[in-house]
Amino acid sequence: MDEQTTALVKTLNALMEREAELFLVMEREVDRLRDSVQLKKWTQGLTIAQDLERFAVKIEEADIARDRAFEGLCGSLGLPPESIFAVLLSRIDAGERLSLEQSWRALRISVVRLGTASNRLRYYAEALSGTLGRVLEEIFPHRRGRIYSRRGTATSVNDSLLVDRKL
């Protein structure tokens, strides 16, 4: 590989490591948000949510830079810009390949970890919302539009309901 290609490999490697670190920081922030919701620290949760928006912008910028570096490296190796990473790796010297593979794995793992943290937060919020909804329905059934059978048990509409407004 020539010096320019080696420099592009190092740039891509550094950008992937940076993006992976951003994902890991964002994962920690999502976990902090979940903890603040569990502890009902709403002001802290709002601050963390605003920080998450800024992290998302940083990750998007890092992703664009990584994509440009990838395309530049593909061009330097005579590959089309839409090539897959495995094809690019096959064209790189063994010494540079290992480091690039490790950075790629770290990036993929950090993305999965962030997705897992996001799913934990979503699951907690959905479970909390469902529980509160059921509690409120039991306390205030007349406010939720519940329909009751002639025996007084809660029921649902199975077929169309026709209302005669003249009666």
N, C-alpha and C positions, 0 to 999 in steps of 0.2 A: 504494500500500500504506500502511496505517496504521502507527503507531509500534510497536504490539504485534507486528504481523506482521514488521516489519523487525527487531525484537529477536529474534524466533523464528528468522528466517533467519540472523542472526549467531550465535545460540547453536548452531544445527544445523551451521553452517559450522565453528565452533570445535570442536565435538564430533567431527566427521568428521576434522578435521586431527589432533586428539589421538589418535583411534583409529588412524589411518594411521601415526602416529609409533610407537605401541605395537607395531603389526605389524612395522614396520621394525626396532625394537629386538629384538623376538623373533626375527626373521630372523637378525640378527647373532649372537644367542645360540645359535641352532640351528647356525649355521656354526661357532661356537666349540666346541660340543659335538662336532660331527663331527671337528674338528681334534684335540680332546683324545682322542677314541677312536682316531684314526689314530696319535697319538703315545703311546698307551697310558697316558695320565695319568688313571687311574681316579678318583682322589679329586677332581680338578678337574672331571671329567665329571659326577660325582655332584652336586657343588655347582651346576654349571650346570643340570643336570636339575631340581633343586629350585627354582632361580630361574625356570625355564621354567614350572613349575606356578604360581608367584606371578604371572608375566606373564599366564598364561591367565586367572586370576581377574580381573586388572585389565582385560584385553580384554573379558571377559564383562560386567563392570560398565560399561565404556565403551559397549559395544554396546547394553546396556539403556537407558542414558542417551540415546544417539543415537536409538534407536527411539522413545523417549518424546517427544523433541524433534520428530522427524519427524511423529508422530501429532498433536502439538500444532499444528504448522505446517499440516498437512492440515486440521485442524479450523478453524483461523483463516481458511483460504482456502475453506472450504465443501466440502472434499473428504472422501470416506470415508477412514478411517485405513489401509485396505489399498491405497490408491492406489499406483501405481508412481512412481518418482522422475521420470521424464520428464513425466508429467502435472503433477506438482507444479512442475517447472521452468517449464512453459508458463504458469503463473499468476503467476510472480514477475517483477518489473521487470528489464529488461535489465542495469542496473547491478549488481544483487545476483546475478543469474543466473550471470554469468561466474565469480565467486568460488566460488559453490556448486558449479558444474560442475567446476571445477579441484579442489576438495576431494574431490568424489565420485570423480573419476578417480584422484587420489592414493590414496584409500582402496582402490579396486579393484586398482590396481597393487601396493600393499603386500600385499594378500591373495594375489595371484598369486605375488609374490616369496617370501612365507613358505611357500606351498605348494611352490614349486620347491626351496627350501632343505630342507624336510622330506623331499621325495622324494629329494634327493641323499643325505641322511643314511640314509634307509631303504635306498636302493640300495647304499650302501657297507656297511651292516650285513648285508644279505642276501648280498652277494657274499662278504664275509668269513666269514660263517657257513657258506655253501655250500662254500667252499674248505677251511675247517678241518674240516668234516664229511667231505669226501672224503679229506683227509689222514689223519684218524683212522681212517676205514674201511680204508684201505690198511695202516696200521700195526697196527691191532688188529681184524682182520676177525672174529675169533671173538667179540668183544664186541658186535657190531652185529647179530647174527642173520643174517648173510649165508648164502646157500645156494649151494653149489657143485655144478657138474655132475660127471659121472664123470671128466671130463678135468681137473678142478681149476680151471676158470674160474668166475668169479662168474656167477650166474644169478638169475632171479627166478621166483616162482611164477606160472604162467600160469593154472592151473586150481586147483580146490579141492585141498587136501592132506589126505589121510586118514592118520591116525597110529594104528597098532595098538599099544595100550599093553600088550597081553598078551604080545607077543613079547619 
